[in-house]
Amino acid sequence: MDISEQLSDALPLFASLIVGFDFILLVVVFRSILVPLKAVLGFLLSLGATLGFVVFVIQDGNLINLFGFPTASPVLAFLPVIVIGILFGLEMDYEVFLVSRIREEFSHTKDAKKAILVGLKDSGAVLTAAGLIMVAVFAGSMLAPDPMVKSIGFALAFGIVFDAFIVRMTIVPAVMTLMGNAAWYMPKWLDKILPDIDIEGTKIQKEVMKREDKLKKKIYSTAVGEGKISK
């Protein structure tokens, strides 16, 4: 009982630290306020849906025969900690993979809707495959006879299904479409003080193109000077 109470008391702080650190990191990476806020709210939505469904099935005894649970039982005290830690890592991985491609396209075209379509086209298949793989892995844990292992696998499998296919592949593109170009708003004063992390390699690409242009001009000037070509 003491351990359960300690875990319950530490859970809000644990979740707050994870969400807060994630928000700050995504602000630095994506140079936006609304995109990280949307990512954090999406994680909280997935977390709430997962824990709610776990209580609905395991604790309240609904659909227990469908998912292979013998009887209704209390939710493990440490289950929310495990769910928060693992789902957070996987969900943010999906978020960064999808949104970084959208941001890369937006930085070139400045067209928010086109960037979202290109991002979904390029990243959708990979996210779908990654989600299905993790669902299969966690669902395999539900075949274990141990109710503890079964409940953990059930929670994580549902969490990935909900986040990958409902939040990241459906809600995120819809919300970003509604926000339009405003999704990438960043206060100038904040943009100046934050470190610039170029995860898409845009700066490197521009530098390479700049050097290629200089090289072409140099070759052209040399050829003109030697009389090989006329101006």
C-alpha positions as CSV (number, residue, x, y, z in Angstrom):
1,M,0.0,0.0,0.0
2,D,2.9,2.4,0.8
3,I,4.4,1.8,-2.6
4,S,1.1,2.4,-4.4
5,E,0.6,5.6,-2.5
6,Q,4.1,6.8,-3.3
7,L,3.6,6.0,-7.0
8,S,0.3,7.8,-7.0
9,D,1.9,10.9,-5.4
10,A,4.9,10.9,-7.8
11,L,2.8,10.4,-10.9
12,P,1.7,14.0,-11.5
13,L,5.2,15.3,-11.1
14,F,6.6,12.6,-13.4
15,A,4.0,13.4,-16.1
16,S,4.5,17.1,-15.7
17,L,8.3,16.9,-16.1
18,I,7.9,14.7,-19.2
19,V,5.3,17.0,-20.8
20,G,7.2,20.2,-19.9
21,F,10.6,18.9,-21.2
22,D,8.9,17.7,-24.4
23,F,7.3,21.0,-25.0
24,I,10.5,23.0,-24.6
25,L,12.4,20.6,-26.8
26,L,9.8,20.7,-29.6
27,V,9.7,24.5,-29.5
28,V,13.5,24.5,-30.1
29,V,13.3,21.9,-32.9
30,F,10.2,23.1,-34.8
31,R,10.6,26.9,-34.1
32,S,6.9,27.1,-33.3
33,I,4.6,27.5,-30.3
34,L,1.4,25.9,-31.6
35,V,2.9,22.7,-33.0
36,P,4.6,21.6,-29.7
37,L,1.4,22.5,-27.9
38,K,-0.6,20.4,-30.3
39,A,1.9,17.5,-29.8
40,V,1.6,17.7,-26.0
41,L,-2.2,17.8,-26.1
42,G,-2.2,14.9,-28.4
43,F,0.0,12.9,-26.0
44,L,-2.3,13.8,-23.1
45,L,-5.3,12.7,-25.2
46,S,-3.7,9.4,-26.0
47,L,-2.7,8.9,-22.4
48,G,-6.2,9.6,-21.1
49,A,-7.8,7.4,-23.7
50,T,-5.4,4.5,-22.9
51,L,-5.8,4.7,-19.1
52,G,-9.6,5.1,-19.4
53,F,-9.9,2.1,-21.7
54,V,-7.7,0.1,-19.3
55,V,-10.0,0.9,-16.4
56,F,-13.1,0.2,-18.6
57,V,-11.9,-3.3,-19.5
58,I,-9.6,-4.6,-16.7
59,Q,-11.1,-2.9,-13.6
60,D,-14.8,-2.6,-14.6
61,G,-14.8,-6.0,-16.3
62,N,-16.2,-4.9,-19.7
63,L,-15.2,-7.0,-22.7
64,I,-12.8,-9.0,-20.5
65,N,-13.7,-12.2,-22.4
66,L,-12.9,-10.5,-25.7
67,F,-9.4,-9.6,-24.6
68,G,-8.7,-12.8,-22.7
69,F,-8.8,-11.6,-19.1
70,P,-10.3,-14.2,-16.7
71,T,-11.9,-11.7,-14.2
72,A,-12.1,-8.0,-13.5
73,S,-9.2,-6.8,-11.2
74,P,-7.7,-3.6,-9.9
75,V,-5.3,-1.8,-12.2
76,L,-1.7,-2.2,-11.3
77,A,-0.3,0.7,-9.3
78,F,2.8,1.0,-11.5
79,L,0.9,0.6,-14.8
80,P,0.4,4.3,-15.4
81,V,4.1,4.9,-14.9
82,I,5.1,2.3,-17.5
83,V,2.4,3.5,-19.9
84,I,3.5,7.1,-19.6
85,G,7.2,6.3,-20.1
86,I,6.9,3.9,-23.1
87,L,4.0,5.6,-24.9
88,F,5.7,9.0,-24.5
89,G,8.8,7.8,-26.3
90,L,7.0,6.1,-29.1
91,E,4.4,8.8,-29.6
92,M,6.9,11.6,-29.7
93,D,9.0,9.6,-32.2
94,Y,6.0,9.4,-34.5
95,E,5.2,13.1,-34.0
96,V,8.8,14.2,-34.8
97,F,9.0,11.9,-37.8
98,L,5.7,13.2,-39.3
99,V,5.9,16.9,-38.5
100,S,9.6,17.3,-39.4
101,R,8.8,16.2,-42.9
102,I,5.9,18.7,-43.0
103,R,8.1,21.5,-41.7
104,E,10.8,20.7,-44.3
105,E,8.2,21.0,-47.1
106,F,6.7,24.2,-45.6
107,S,10.2,25.8,-45.3
108,H,10.5,25.4,-49.1
109,T,7.0,26.2,-50.3
110,K,5.4,28.3,-47.5
111,D,2.2,26.4,-48.3
112,A,0.8,24.8,-45.2
113,K,-1.8,22.6,-46.8
114,K,0.6,21.3,-49.5
115,A,3.2,20.6,-46.8
116,I,0.8,18.5,-44.8
117,L,-0.2,16.5,-47.9
118,V,3.4,15.9,-48.8
119,G,4.3,15.0,-45.2
120,L,1.5,12.4,-45.0
121,K,2.4,11.0,-48.4
122,D,6.0,10.6,-47.5
123,S,5.7,9.5,-43.9
124,G,2.3,7.8,-43.7
125,A,3.4,4.4,-44.9
126,V,6.4,4.4,-42.5
127,L,4.3,5.5,-39.5
128,T,1.6,2.9,-40.3
129,A,4.2,0.1,-40.5
130,A,5.9,1.2,-37.3
131,G,2.6,1.4,-35.5
132,L,1.5,-2.1,-36.6
133,I,4.9,-3.6,-35.6
134,M,4.7,-2.1,-32.1
135,V,1.0,-3.2,-31.7
136,A,2.0,-6.7,-32.7
137,V,4.8,-6.7,-30.2
138,F,2.7,-5.5,-27.3
139,A,-0.3,-7.6,-28.3
140,G,1.9,-10.7,-28.2
141,S,2.4,-10.0,-24.4
142,M,-1.4,-10.5,-24.0
143,L,-0.8,-14.2,-24.8
144,A,1.1,-14.6,-21.5
145,P,-0.7,-16.3,-18.7
146,D,0.5,-13.8,-16.1
147,P,-2.3,-11.1,-15.7
148,M,0.3,-8.5,-14.9
149,V,2.2,-9.0,-18.2
150,K,-1.1,-9.3,-20.0
151,S,-2.5,-6.0,-18.7
152,I,0.8,-4.1,-19.6
153,G,0.7,-5.5,-23.1
154,F,-3.0,-4.6,-23.5
155,A,-2.5,-1.0,-22.3
156,L,0.5,-0.4,-24.6
157,A,-1.1,-2.1,-27.6
158,F,-4.3,0.1,-27.3
159,G,-2.2,3.2,-26.7
160,I,-0.2,2.7,-29.9
161,V,-3.3,2.0,-31.9
162,F,-5.1,5.1,-30.6
163,D,-2.1,7.4,-31.0
164,A,-0.6,6.3,-34.3
165,F,-3.8,5.9,-36.2
166,I,-6.2,8.3,-34.6
167,V,-4.1,11.1,-33.1
168,R,-1.0,11.3,-35.4
169,M,-2.5,10.2,-38.7
170,T,-5.9,11.8,-38.3
171,I,-6.2,14.5,-35.7
172,V,-2.7,16.1,-36.1
173,P,-3.1,16.7,-39.9
174,A,-6.6,18.0,-39.4
175,V,-5.6,20.4,-36.7
176,M,-2.6,21.6,-38.6
177,T,-4.7,22.2,-41.7
178,L,-7.1,24.3,-39.7
179,M,-4.2,26.3,-38.2
180,G,-2.7,26.9,-41.6
181,N,0.5,29.0,-41.7
182,A,-0.3,30.1,-38.1
183,A,0.9,26.7,-36.9
184,W,4.5,27.9,-37.5
185,Y,4.2,31.2,-35.7
186,M,7.2,32.0,-33.5
187,P,7.6,35.2,-31.5
188,K,10.7,37.0,-32.8
189,W,12.1,37.7,-29.4
190,L,11.9,34.0,-28.5
191,D,13.3,32.9,-31.9
192,K,16.4,35.0,-31.2
193,I,17.3,33.5,-27.9
194,L,16.7,29.8,-28.7
195,P,19.4,27.7,-30.2
196,D,18.8,26.9,-33.9
197,I,18.7,23.1,-34.4
198,D,18.5,22.2,-38.1
199,I,17.1,18.7,-38.0
200,E,16.0,18.7,-41.6
201,G,19.4,19.8,-42.9
202,T,18.0,22.8,-44.7
203,K,21.0,25.0,-43.9
204,I,23.4,22.4,-45.1
205,Q,21.4,22.0,-48.3
206,K,21.4,25.8,-48.9
207,E,25.1,25.9,-48.3
208,V,25.8,23.1,-50.7
209,M,23.6,24.9,-53.4
210,K,25.4,28.1,-52.7
211,R,28.8,26.5,-53.2
212,E,27.6,24.8,-56.4
213,D,26.5,28.1,-57.8
214,K,29.9,29.7,-57.0
215,L,31.7,26.8,-58.6
216,K,29.5,27.0,-61.8
217,K,30.2,30.8,-62.0
218,K,33.9,30.2,-61.6
219,I,34.0,27.5,-64.3
220,Y,31.9,29.8,-66.6
221,S,34.2,32.8,-66.0
222,T,37.3,30.6,-66.6
223,A,35.8,29.2,-69.8
224,V,35.0,32.8,-71.0
225,G,38.5,34.0,-70.2
226,E,40.1,31.2,-72.1
227,G,37.8,31.9,-75.1
228,K,36.2,28.5,-75.0
229,I,32.7,30.0,-74.9
230,S,31.3,33.5,-75.6
231,K,29.3,35.6,-73.2
